[in-house]
Amino acid sequence: MSQLNILLTSNGLSNLSAQEIVKKFVEISENKTAVIITTAARDKENNKWVIVTKEQFLELGYERVDFLDLEIYQKIDLSPYATVYVAGGNTFKLLKFVQESNFKEEVIKLLNNNGLYIGASAGAIILTPTIRIAGEITPDENLVNIENLEGINLVNFELLPHYEPELLAEVEKYRKKTSNEVKLISNEEVLYLKYEEQ
């Protein structure tokens, strides 16, 4: 049995609902540290949205916020942190370095230790069974030429962030290609999963 405390978003902490959830989490958490995975983001820790996210964490009550790039560190340790935030960017690039690291194992440990996973866009998609949707609807470029599109598979559905109604026809076409449920979140919505998984 594993504990799930997962927040899936399109725009991370720029979403007010996400801020409220994270604020409540950090208020009751003894450990007020977070790590931002910068791997997918253009310019990594110098990306303006990554910098804004660090500021938002500090404003919400976190005492320490670090950056971590899986492209540089394949063997990581998330045990010092209560929260891991995976920034958006290129989904294929992110998945490549997730697959080449021990990231999945560390995320599972963090969740089992009542930690919080926050995924923004690409950072949300990688938790699903496959990132194939990222190459088909408002597609990312497969910059790293990966062929294995299997995600971390910690949730049992596929996800399309940044959903807008004009994408519905493409979504319905994609749904016919996959056996998985496909969930949609707009920039205004979040998906918060907090339950025990058998």
PyMOL commands that place a pseudoatom at each C-alpha (Angstrom):
pseudoatom trace, name=CA, resn=MET, resi=1, chain=A, elem=C, hetatm=0, pos=[0.000, 0.000, 0.000]
pseudoatom trace, name=CA, resn=SER, resi=2, chain=A, elem=C, hetatm=0, pos=[1.378, 3.401, -0.898]
pseudoatom trace, name=CA, resn=GLN, resi=3, chain=A, elem=C, hetatm=0, pos=[0.268, 6.873, 0.073]
pseudoatom trace, name=CA, resn=LEU, resi=4, chain=A, elem=C, hetatm=0, pos=[-0.482, 9.223, -2.784]
pseudoatom trace, name=CA, resn=ASN, resi=5, chain=A, elem=C, hetatm=0, pos=[-0.278, 12.962, -2.253]
pseudoatom trace, name=CA, resn=ILE, resi=6, chain=A, elem=C, hetatm=0, pos=[-0.031, 14.249, -5.800]
pseudoatom trace, name=CA, resn=LEU, resi=7, chain=A, elem=C, hetatm=0, pos=[-0.913, 17.622, -7.282]
pseudoatom trace, name=CA, resn=LEU, resi=8, chain=A, elem=C, hetatm=0, pos=[-1.120, 17.751, -11.073]
pseudoatom trace, name=CA, resn=THR, resi=9, chain=A, elem=C, hetatm=0, pos=[-1.282, 21.185, -12.697]
pseudoatom trace, name=CA, resn=SER, resi=10, chain=A, elem=C, hetatm=0, pos=[-0.781, 23.014, -15.974]
pseudoatom trace, name=CA, resn=ASN, resi=11, chain=A, elem=C, hetatm=0, pos=[0.914, 26.064, -14.492]
pseudoatom trace, name=CA, resn=GLY, resi=12, chain=A, elem=C, hetatm=0, pos=[2.245, 24.926, -11.128]
pseudoatom trace, name=CA, resn=LEU, resi=13, chain=A, elem=C, hetatm=0, pos=[2.029, 27.361, -8.236]
pseudoatom trace, name=CA, resn=SER, resi=14, chain=A, elem=C, hetatm=0, pos=[0.779, 30.161, -10.468]
pseudoatom trace, name=CA, resn=ASN, resi=15, chain=A, elem=C, hetatm=0, pos=[-2.604, 28.455, -10.018]
pseudoatom trace, name=CA, resn=LEU, resi=16, chain=A, elem=C, hetatm=0, pos=[-4.424, 29.794, -6.926]
pseudoatom trace, name=CA, resn=SER, resi=17, chain=A, elem=C, hetatm=0, pos=[-6.046, 26.427, -6.135]
pseudoatom trace, name=CA, resn=ALA, resi=18, chain=A, elem=C, hetatm=0, pos=[-2.588, 24.828, -6.176]
pseudoatom trace, name=CA, resn=GLN, resi=19, chain=A, elem=C, hetatm=0, pos=[-1.289, 27.540, -3.838]
pseudoatom trace, name=CA, resn=GLU, resi=20, chain=A, elem=C, hetatm=0, pos=[-4.085, 26.835, -1.332]
pseudoatom trace, name=CA, resn=ILE, resi=21, chain=A, elem=C, hetatm=0, pos=[-3.359, 23.082, -1.321]
pseudoatom trace, name=CA, resn=VAL, resi=22, chain=A, elem=C, hetatm=0, pos=[0.389, 23.614, -0.906]
pseudoatom trace, name=CA, resn=LYS, resi=23, chain=A, elem=C, hetatm=0, pos=[-0.109, 26.233, 1.817]
pseudoatom trace, name=CA, resn=LYS, resi=24, chain=A, elem=C, hetatm=0, pos=[-2.221, 23.792, 3.854]
pseudoatom trace, name=CA, resn=PHE, resi=25, chain=A, elem=C, hetatm=0, pos=[0.361, 21.037, 3.291]
pseudoatom trace, name=CA, resn=VAL, resi=26, chain=A, elem=C, hetatm=0, pos=[3.341, 23.075, 4.492]
pseudoatom trace, name=CA, resn=GLU, resi=27, chain=A, elem=C, hetatm=0, pos=[1.444, 24.428, 7.501]
pseudoatom trace, name=CA, resn=ILE, resi=28, chain=A, elem=C, hetatm=0, pos=[1.051, 20.921, 8.939]
pseudoatom trace, name=CA, resn=SER, resi=29, chain=A, elem=C, hetatm=0, pos=[4.405, 19.603, 7.726]
pseudoatom trace, name=CA, resn=GLU, resi=30, chain=A, elem=C, hetatm=0, pos=[7.365, 19.580, 10.093]
pseudoatom trace, name=CA, resn=ASN, resi=31, chain=A, elem=C, hetatm=0, pos=[9.694, 19.461, 7.094]
pseudoatom trace, name=CA, resn=LYS, resi=32, chain=A, elem=C, hetatm=0, pos=[9.409, 22.731, 5.172]
pseudoatom trace, name=CA, resn=THR, resi=33, chain=A, elem=C, hetatm=0, pos=[11.826, 21.960, 2.341]
pseudoatom trace, name=CA, resn=ALA, resi=34, chain=A, elem=C, hetatm=0, pos=[11.178, 21.544, -1.373]
pseudoatom trace, name=CA, resn=VAL, resi=35, chain=A, elem=C, hetatm=0, pos=[13.213, 20.613, -4.433]
pseudoatom trace, name=CA, resn=ILE, resi=36, chain=A, elem=C, hetatm=0, pos=[12.463, 21.793, -7.959]
pseudoatom trace, name=CA, resn=ILE, resi=37, chain=A, elem=C, hetatm=0, pos=[13.401, 19.399, -10.781]
pseudoatom trace, name=CA, resn=THR, resi=38, chain=A, elem=C, hetatm=0, pos=[14.526, 21.748, -13.561]
pseudoatom trace, name=CA, resn=THR, resi=39, chain=A, elem=C, hetatm=0, pos=[15.348, 19.149, -16.237]
pseudoatom trace, name=CA, resn=ALA, resi=40, chain=A, elem=C, hetatm=0, pos=[12.511, 19.923, -18.679]
pseudoatom trace, name=CA, resn=ALA, resi=41, chain=A, elem=C, hetatm=0, pos=[12.752, 23.700, -18.462]
pseudoatom trace, name=CA, resn=ARG, resi=42, chain=A, elem=C, hetatm=0, pos=[14.591, 25.799, -21.003]
pseudoatom trace, name=CA, resn=ASP, resi=43, chain=A, elem=C, hetatm=0, pos=[17.613, 27.377, -19.236]
pseudoatom trace, name=CA, resn=LYS, resi=44, chain=A, elem=C, hetatm=0, pos=[17.034, 25.043, -16.263]
pseudoatom trace, name=CA, resn=GLU, resi=45, chain=A, elem=C, hetatm=0, pos=[17.402, 26.923, -12.939]
pseudoatom trace, name=CA, resn=ASN, resi=46, chain=A, elem=C, hetatm=0, pos=[17.691, 30.213, -14.806]
pseudoatom trace, name=CA, resn=ASN, resi=47, chain=A, elem=C, hetatm=0, pos=[14.245, 29.751, -16.353]
pseudoatom trace, name=CA, resn=LYS, resi=48, chain=A, elem=C, hetatm=0, pos=[12.024, 32.642, -15.276]
pseudoatom trace, name=CA, resn=TRP, resi=49, chain=A, elem=C, hetatm=0, pos=[9.139, 30.344, -14.280]
pseudoatom trace, name=CA, resn=VAL, resi=50, chain=A, elem=C, hetatm=0, pos=[11.463, 28.153, -12.225]
pseudoatom trace, name=CA, resn=ILE, resi=51, chain=A, elem=C, hetatm=0, pos=[12.745, 31.246, -10.408]
pseudoatom trace, name=CA, resn=VAL, resi=52, chain=A, elem=C, hetatm=0, pos=[9.161, 32.418, -9.815]
pseudoatom trace, name=CA, resn=THR, resi=53, chain=A, elem=C, hetatm=0, pos=[8.251, 28.971, -8.461]
pseudoatom trace, name=CA, resn=LYS, resi=54, chain=A, elem=C, hetatm=0, pos=[11.059, 29.138, -5.895]
pseudoatom trace, name=CA, resn=GLU, resi=55, chain=A, elem=C, hetatm=0, pos=[9.801, 32.547, -4.771]
pseudoatom trace, name=CA, resn=GLN, resi=56, chain=A, elem=C, hetatm=0, pos=[6.250, 31.194, -4.538]
pseudoatom trace, name=CA, resn=PHE, resi=57, chain=A, elem=C, hetatm=0, pos=[7.370, 28.276, -2.339]
pseudoatom trace, name=CA, resn=LEU, resi=58, chain=A, elem=C, hetatm=0, pos=[9.118, 30.690, 0.038]
pseudoatom trace, name=CA, resn=GLU, resi=59, chain=A, elem=C, hetatm=0, pos=[6.042, 32.939, 0.161]
pseudoatom trace, name=CA, resn=LEU, resi=60, chain=A, elem=C, hetatm=0, pos=[3.886, 29.897, 1.006]
pseudoatom trace, name=CA, resn=GLY, resi=61, chain=A, elem=C, hetatm=0, pos=[6.004, 29.089, 4.069]
pseudoatom trace, name=CA, resn=TYR, resi=62, chain=A, elem=C, hetatm=0, pos=[8.813, 26.838, 2.854]
pseudoatom trace, name=CA, resn=GLU, resi=63, chain=A, elem=C, hetatm=0, pos=[12.163, 27.526, 4.502]
pseudoatom trace, name=CA, resn=ARG, resi=64, chain=A, elem=C, hetatm=0, pos=[14.459, 25.973, 1.910]
pseudoatom trace, name=CA, resn=VAL, resi=65, chain=A, elem=C, hetatm=0, pos=[14.031, 25.375, -1.820]
pseudoatom trace, name=CA, resn=ASP, resi=66, chain=A, elem=C, hetatm=0, pos=[16.728, 23.660, -3.902]
pseudoatom trace, name=CA, resn=PHE, resi=67, chain=A, elem=C, hetatm=0, pos=[17.149, 23.006, -7.620]
pseudoatom trace, name=CA, resn=LEU, resi=68, chain=A, elem=C, hetatm=0, pos=[18.015, 19.602, -9.067]
pseudoatom trace, name=CA, resn=ASP, resi=69, chain=A, elem=C, hetatm=0, pos=[18.694, 18.574, -12.667]
pseudoatom trace, name=CA, resn=LEU, resi=70, chain=A, elem=C, hetatm=0, pos=[18.362, 14.885, -13.574]
pseudoatom trace, name=CA, resn=GLU, resi=71, chain=A, elem=C, hetatm=0, pos=[20.461, 15.495, -16.675]
pseudoatom trace, name=CA, resn=ILE, resi=72, chain=A, elem=C, hetatm=0, pos=[23.416, 16.128, -14.362]
pseudoatom trace, name=CA, resn=TYR, resi=73, chain=A, elem=C, hetatm=0, pos=[22.546, 13.826, -11.458]
pseudoatom trace, name=CA, resn=GLN, resi=74, chain=A, elem=C, hetatm=0, pos=[21.212, 10.359, -12.277]
pseudoatom trace, name=CA, resn=LYS, resi=75, chain=A, elem=C, hetatm=0, pos=[21.546, 9.075, -8.710]
pseudoatom trace, name=CA, resn=ILE, resi=76, chain=A, elem=C, hetatm=0, pos=[19.495, 11.333, -6.500]
pseudoatom trace, name=CA, resn=ASP, resi=77, chain=A, elem=C, hetatm=0, pos=[18.273, 11.412, -2.913]
pseudoatom trace, name=CA, resn=LEU, resi=78, chain=A, elem=C, hetatm=0, pos=[14.926, 13.072, -2.209]
pseudoatom trace, name=CA, resn=SER, resi=79, chain=A, elem=C, hetatm=0, pos=[14.859, 12.050, 1.468]
pseudoatom trace, name=CA, resn=PRO, resi=80, chain=A, elem=C, hetatm=0, pos=[15.737, 15.546, 2.775]
pseudoatom trace, name=CA, resn=TYR, resi=81, chain=A, elem=C, hetatm=0, pos=[12.622, 17.017, 1.150]
pseudoatom trace, name=CA, resn=ALA, resi=82, chain=A, elem=C, hetatm=0, pos=[8.906, 17.103, 1.968]
pseudoatom trace, name=CA, resn=THR, resi=83, chain=A, elem=C, hetatm=0, pos=[7.952, 18.298, -1.504]
pseudoatom trace, name=CA, resn=VAL, resi=84, chain=A, elem=C, hetatm=0, pos=[9.224, 17.600, -4.997]
pseudoatom trace, name=CA, resn=TYR, resi=85, chain=A, elem=C, hetatm=0, pos=[8.128, 19.948, -7.781]
pseudoatom trace, name=CA, resn=VAL, resi=86, chain=A, elem=C, hetatm=0, pos=[8.753, 18.887, -11.377]
pseudoatom trace, name=CA, resn=ALA, resi=87, chain=A, elem=C, hetatm=0, pos=[8.820, 21.883, -13.683]
pseudoatom trace, name=CA, resn=GLY, resi=88, chain=A, elem=C, hetatm=0, pos=[7.304, 21.926, -17.148]
pseudoatom trace, name=CA, resn=GLY, resi=89, chain=A, elem=C, hetatm=0, pos=[9.098, 22.127, -20.461]
pseudoatom trace, name=CA, resn=ASN, resi=90, chain=A, elem=C, hetatm=0, pos=[9.921, 19.409, -22.961]
pseudoatom trace, name=CA, resn=THR, resi=91, chain=A, elem=C, hetatm=0, pos=[8.160, 16.200, -21.898]
pseudoatom trace, name=CA, resn=PHE, resi=92, chain=A, elem=C, hetatm=0, pos=[10.372, 13.898, -23.976]
pseudoatom trace, name=CA, resn=LYS, resi=93, chain=A, elem=C, hetatm=0, pos=[13.585, 15.340, -22.571]
pseudoatom trace, name=CA, resn=LEU, resi=94, chain=A, elem=C, hetatm=0, pos=[12.241, 15.070, -19.035]
pseudoatom trace, name=CA, resn=LEU, resi=95, chain=A, elem=C, hetatm=0, pos=[11.196, 11.450, -19.509]
pseudoatom trace, name=CA, resn=LYS, resi=96, chain=A, elem=C, hetatm=0, pos=[14.576, 10.473, -20.956]
pseudoatom trace, name=CA, resn=PHE, resi=97, chain=A, elem=C, hetatm=0, pos=[16.416, 11.598, -17.832]
pseudoatom trace, name=CA, resn=VAL, resi=98, chain=A, elem=C, hetatm=0, pos=[13.714, 10.256, -15.519]
pseudoatom trace, name=CA, resn=GLN, resi=99, chain=A, elem=C, hetatm=0, pos=[14.178, 6.837, -17.153]
pseudoatom trace, name=CA, resn=GLU, resi=100, chain=A, elem=C, hetatm=0, pos=[17.963, 7.048, -16.797]
pseudoatom trace, name=CA, resn=SER, resi=101, chain=A, elem=C, hetatm=0, pos=[17.848, 7.955, -13.095]
pseudoatom trace, name=CA, resn=ASN, resi=102, chain=A, elem=C, hetatm=0, pos=[16.464, 6.533, -9.857]
pseudoatom trace, name=CA, resn=PHE, resi=103, chain=A, elem=C, hetatm=0, pos=[13.829, 9.285, -9.814]
pseudoatom trace, name=CA, resn=LYS, resi=104, chain=A, elem=C, hetatm=0, pos=[10.800, 6.964, -9.748]
pseudoatom trace, name=CA, resn=GLU, resi=105, chain=A, elem=C, hetatm=0, pos=[12.094, 5.015, -6.751]
pseudoatom trace, name=CA, resn=GLU, resi=106, chain=A, elem=C, hetatm=0, pos=[12.845, 8.240, -4.890]
pseudoatom trace, name=CA, resn=VAL, resi=107, chain=A, elem=C, hetatm=0, pos=[9.404, 9.682, -5.643]
pseudoatom trace, name=CA, resn=ILE, resi=108, chain=A, elem=C, hetatm=0, pos=[7.737, 6.523, -4.325]
pseudoatom trace, name=CA, resn=LYS, resi=109, chain=A, elem=C, hetatm=0, pos=[9.800, 6.790, -1.121]
pseudoatom trace, name=CA, resn=LEU, resi=110, chain=A, elem=C, hetatm=0, pos=[8.848, 10.462, -0.772]
pseudoatom trace, name=CA, resn=LEU, resi=111, chain=A, elem=C, hetatm=0, pos=[5.140, 9.692, -1.223]
pseudoatom trace, name=CA, resn=ASN, resi=112, chain=A, elem=C, hetatm=0, pos=[5.332, 6.810, 1.246]
pseudoatom trace, name=CA, resn=ASN, resi=113, chain=A, elem=C, hetatm=0, pos=[6.860, 9.259, 3.710]
pseudoatom trace, name=CA, resn=ASN, resi=114, chain=A, elem=C, hetatm=0, pos=[3.792, 11.529, 3.355]
pseudoatom trace, name=CA, resn=GLY, resi=115, chain=A, elem=C, hetatm=0, pos=[5.589, 13.839, 0.956]
pseudoatom trace, name=CA, resn=LEU, resi=116, chain=A, elem=C, hetatm=0, pos=[3.944, 15.888, -1.776]
pseudoatom trace, name=CA, resn=TYR, resi=117, chain=A, elem=C, hetatm=0, pos=[4.583, 15.593, -5.527]
pseudoatom trace, name=CA, resn=ILE, resi=118, chain=A, elem=C, hetatm=0, pos=[3.698, 18.618, -7.649]
pseudoatom trace, name=CA, resn=GLY, resi=119, chain=A, elem=C, hetatm=0, pos=[3.823, 18.283, -11.421]
pseudoatom trace, name=CA, resn=ALA, resi=120, chain=A, elem=C, hetatm=0, pos=[3.552, 21.252, -13.766]
pseudoatom trace, name=CA, resn=SER, resi=121, chain=A, elem=C, hetatm=0, pos=[2.601, 20.322, -17.341]
pseudoatom trace, name=CA, resn=ALA, resi=122, chain=A, elem=C, hetatm=0, pos=[5.402, 17.933, -18.452]
pseudoatom trace, name=CA, resn=GLY, resi=123, chain=A, elem=C, hetatm=0, pos=[6.045, 17.251, -14.769]
pseudoatom trace, name=CA, resn=ALA, resi=124, chain=A, elem=C, hetatm=0, pos=[2.443, 16.054, -14.462]
pseudoatom trace, name=CA, resn=ILE, resi=125, chain=A, elem=C, hetatm=0, pos=[2.382, 14.029, -17.685]
pseudoatom trace, name=CA, resn=ILE, resi=126, chain=A, elem=C, hetatm=0, pos=[5.373, 11.844, -16.692]
pseudoatom trace, name=CA, resn=LEU, resi=127, chain=A, elem=C, hetatm=0, pos=[3.422, 10.314, -13.787]
pseudoatom trace, name=CA, resn=THR, resi=128, chain=A, elem=C, hetatm=0, pos=[1.026, 8.631, -16.231]
pseudoatom trace, name=CA, resn=PRO, resi=129, chain=A, elem=C, hetatm=0, pos=[1.361, 5.260, -18.017]
pseudoatom trace, name=CA, resn=THR, resi=130, chain=A, elem=C, hetatm=0, pos=[2.595, 6.904, -21.237]
pseudoatom trace, name=CA, resn=ILE, resi=131, chain=A, elem=C, hetatm=0, pos=[3.565, 10.382, -22.417]
pseudoatom trace, name=CA, resn=ARG, resi=132, chain=A, elem=C, hetatm=0, pos=[2.371, 9.640, -25.948]
pseudoatom trace, name=CA, resn=ILE, resi=133, chain=A, elem=C, hetatm=0, pos=[-0.280, 12.371, -25.718]
pseudoatom trace, name=CA, resn=ALA, resi=134, chain=A, elem=C, hetatm=0, pos=[2.514, 14.959, -25.445]
pseudoatom trace, name=CA, resn=GLY, resi=135, chain=A, elem=C, hetatm=0, pos=[3.576, 14.144, -28.993]
pseudoatom trace, name=CA, resn=GLU, resi=136, chain=A, elem=C, hetatm=0, pos=[0.088, 14.181, -30.480]
pseudoatom trace, name=CA, resn=ILE, resi=137, chain=A, elem=C, hetatm=0, pos=[-1.953, 17.114, -29.104]
pseudoatom trace, name=CA, resn=THR, resi=138, chain=A, elem=C, hetatm=0, pos=[-0.252, 20.539, -29.196]
pseudoatom trace, name=CA, resn=PRO, resi=139, chain=A, elem=C, hetatm=0, pos=[2.851, 18.378, -29.560]
pseudoatom trace, name=CA, resn=ASP, resi=140, chain=A, elem=C, hetatm=0, pos=[6.229, 18.711, -27.912]
pseudoatom trace, name=CA, resn=GLU, resi=141, chain=A, elem=C, hetatm=0, pos=[9.200, 17.926, -30.118]
pseudoatom trace, name=CA, resn=ASN, resi=142, chain=A, elem=C, hetatm=0, pos=[10.973, 14.670, -29.321]
pseudoatom trace, name=CA, resn=LEU, resi=143, chain=A, elem=C, hetatm=0, pos=[14.301, 16.481, -28.953]
pseudoatom trace, name=CA, resn=VAL, resi=144, chain=A, elem=C, hetatm=0, pos=[16.085, 13.461, -27.500]
pseudoatom trace, name=CA, resn=ASN, resi=145, chain=A, elem=C, hetatm=0, pos=[14.685, 10.830, -29.899]
pseudoatom trace, name=CA, resn=ILE, resi=146, chain=A, elem=C, hetatm=0, pos=[13.431, 8.494, -27.194]
pseudoatom trace, name=CA, resn=GLU, resi=147, chain=A, elem=C, hetatm=0, pos=[11.363, 5.552, -28.356]
pseudoatom trace, name=CA, resn=ASN, resi=148, chain=A, elem=C, hetatm=0, pos=[10.180, 4.260, -24.974]
pseudoatom trace, name=CA, resn=LEU, resi=149, chain=A, elem=C, hetatm=0, pos=[7.338, 6.610, -24.036]
pseudoatom trace, name=CA, resn=GLU, resi=150, chain=A, elem=C, hetatm=0, pos=[6.366, 4.733, -20.877]
pseudoatom trace, name=CA, resn=GLY, resi=151, chain=A, elem=C, hetatm=0, pos=[5.848, 7.117, -17.980]
pseudoatom trace, name=CA, resn=ILE, resi=152, chain=A, elem=C, hetatm=0, pos=[6.356, 6.548, -14.264]
pseudoatom trace, name=CA, resn=ASN, resi=153, chain=A, elem=C, hetatm=0, pos=[2.866, 5.013, -14.096]
pseudoatom trace, name=CA, resn=LEU, resi=154, chain=A, elem=C, hetatm=0, pos=[1.969, 6.222, -10.609]
pseudoatom trace, name=CA, resn=VAL, resi=155, chain=A, elem=C, hetatm=0, pos=[-1.499, 7.184, -11.817]
pseudoatom trace, name=CA, resn=ASN, resi=156, chain=A, elem=C, hetatm=0, pos=[-3.684, 5.006, -14.033]
pseudoatom trace, name=CA, resn=PHE, resi=157, chain=A, elem=C, hetatm=0, pos=[-4.798, 7.636, -16.546]
pseudoatom trace, name=CA, resn=GLU, resi=158, chain=A, elem=C, hetatm=0, pos=[-3.272, 9.834, -19.220]
pseudoatom trace, name=CA, resn=LEU, resi=159, chain=A, elem=C, hetatm=0, pos=[-3.290, 13.602, -18.832]
pseudoatom trace, name=CA, resn=LEU, resi=160, chain=A, elem=C, hetatm=0, pos=[-3.560, 16.619, -21.095]
pseudoatom trace, name=CA, resn=PRO, resi=161, chain=A, elem=C, hetatm=0, pos=[-2.602, 19.868, -19.349]
pseudoatom trace, name=CA, resn=HIS, resi=162, chain=A, elem=C, hetatm=0, pos=[-3.386, 23.327, -20.808]
pseudoatom trace, name=CA, resn=TYR, resi=163, chain=A, elem=C, hetatm=0, pos=[-6.683, 21.950, -22.124]
pseudoatom trace, name=CA, resn=GLU, resi=164, chain=A, elem=C, hetatm=0, pos=[-8.926, 24.322, -24.073]
pseudoatom trace, name=CA, resn=PRO, resi=165, chain=A, elem=C, hetatm=0, pos=[-12.332, 23.451, -25.590]
pseudoatom trace, name=CA, resn=GLU, resi=166, chain=A, elem=C, hetatm=0, pos=[-11.035, 23.865, -29.155]
pseudoatom trace, name=CA, resn=LEU, resi=167, chain=A, elem=C, hetatm=0, pos=[-8.808, 20.832, -28.563]
pseudoatom trace, name=CA, resn=LEU, resi=168, chain=A, elem=C, hetatm=0, pos=[-11.779, 18.527, -27.908]
pseudoatom trace, name=CA, resn=ALA, resi=169, chain=A, elem=C, hetatm=0, pos=[-11.895, 17.026, -31.423]
pseudoatom trace, name=CA, resn=GLU, resi=170, chain=A, elem=C, hetatm=0, pos=[-8.188, 16.115, -31.194]
pseudoatom trace, name=CA, resn=VAL, resi=171, chain=A, elem=C, hetatm=0, pos=[-8.730, 14.684, -27.714]
pseudoatom trace, name=CA, resn=GLU, resi=172, chain=A, elem=C, hetatm=0, pos=[-11.614, 12.485, -28.895]
pseudoatom trace, name=CA, resn=LYS, resi=173, chain=A, elem=C, hetatm=0, pos=[-9.497, 11.249, -31.795]
pseudoatom trace, name=CA, resn=TYR, resi=174, chain=A, elem=C, hetatm=0, pos=[-6.668, 10.409, -29.383]
pseudoatom trace, name=CA, resn=ARG, resi=175, chain=A, elem=C, hetatm=0, pos=[-9.018, 8.654, -26.946]
pseudoatom trace, name=CA, resn=LYS, resi=176, chain=A, elem=C, hetatm=0, pos=[-9.804, 6.119, -29.684]
pseudoatom trace, name=CA, resn=LYS, resi=177, chain=A, elem=C, hetatm=0, pos=[-6.102, 5.213, -29.875]
pseudoatom trace, name=CA, resn=THR, resi=178, chain=A, elem=C, hetatm=0, pos=[-5.545, 4.503, -26.188]
pseudoatom trace, name=CA, resn=SER, resi=179, chain=A, elem=C, hetatm=0, pos=[-6.994, 2.031, -23.711]
pseudoatom trace, name=CA, resn=ASN, resi=180, chain=A, elem=C, hetatm=0, pos=[-6.320, 4.461, -20.850]
pseudoatom trace, name=CA, resn=GLU, resi=181, chain=A, elem=C, hetatm=0, pos=[-8.696, 7.046, -19.448]
pseudoatom trace, name=CA, resn=VAL, resi=182, chain=A, elem=C, hetatm=0, pos=[-7.638, 10.543, -20.577]
pseudoatom trace, name=CA, resn=LYS, resi=183, chain=A, elem=C, hetatm=0, pos=[-8.114, 13.385, -18.085]
pseudoatom trace, name=CA, resn=LEU, resi=184, chain=A, elem=C, hetatm=0, pos=[-8.000, 17.039, -19.058]
pseudoatom trace, name=CA, resn=ILE, resi=185, chain=A, elem=C, hetatm=0, pos=[-6.938, 20.029, -16.981]
pseudoatom trace, name=CA, resn=SER, resi=186, chain=A, elem=C, hetatm=0, pos=[-7.137, 23.616, -18.126]
pseudoatom trace, name=CA, resn=ASN, resi=187, chain=A, elem=C, hetatm=0, pos=[-4.756, 26.306, -16.901]
pseudoatom trace, name=CA, resn=GLU, resi=188, chain=A, elem=C, hetatm=0, pos=[-7.343, 27.167, -14.221]
pseudoatom trace, name=CA, resn=GLU, resi=189, chain=A, elem=C, hetatm=0, pos=[-7.820, 23.617, -12.935]
pseudoatom trace, name=CA, resn=VAL, resi=190, chain=A, elem=C, hetatm=0, pos=[-5.752, 21.236, -10.814]
pseudoatom trace, name=CA, resn=LEU, resi=191, chain=A, elem=C, hetatm=0, pos=[-6.035, 17.540, -10.102]
pseudoatom trace, name=CA, resn=TYR, resi=192, chain=A, elem=C, hetatm=0, pos=[-5.289, 16.698, -6.472]
pseudoatom trace, name=CA, resn=LEU, resi=193, chain=A, elem=C, hetatm=0, pos=[-4.925, 13.015, -5.618]
pseudoatom trace, name=CA, resn=LYS, resi=194, chain=A, elem=C, hetatm=0, pos=[-4.767, 12.165, -1.950]
pseudoatom trace, name=CA, resn=TYR, resi=195, chain=A, elem=C, hetatm=0, pos=[-5.579, 8.588, -1.125]
pseudoatom trace, name=CA, resn=GLU, resi=196, chain=A, elem=C, hetatm=0, pos=[-4.054, 5.267, -0.188]
pseudoatom trace, name=CA, resn=GLU, resi=197, chain=A, elem=C, hetatm=0, pos=[-3.387, 2.924, -3.069]
pseudoatom trace, name=CA, resn=GLN, resi=198, chain=A, elem=C, hetatm=0, pos=[-3.584, -0.821, -2.444]
for i in range(1, 198): cmd.bond("trace and resi %d" % i, "trace and resi %d" % (i + 1))
show_as sticks, trace
zoom trace
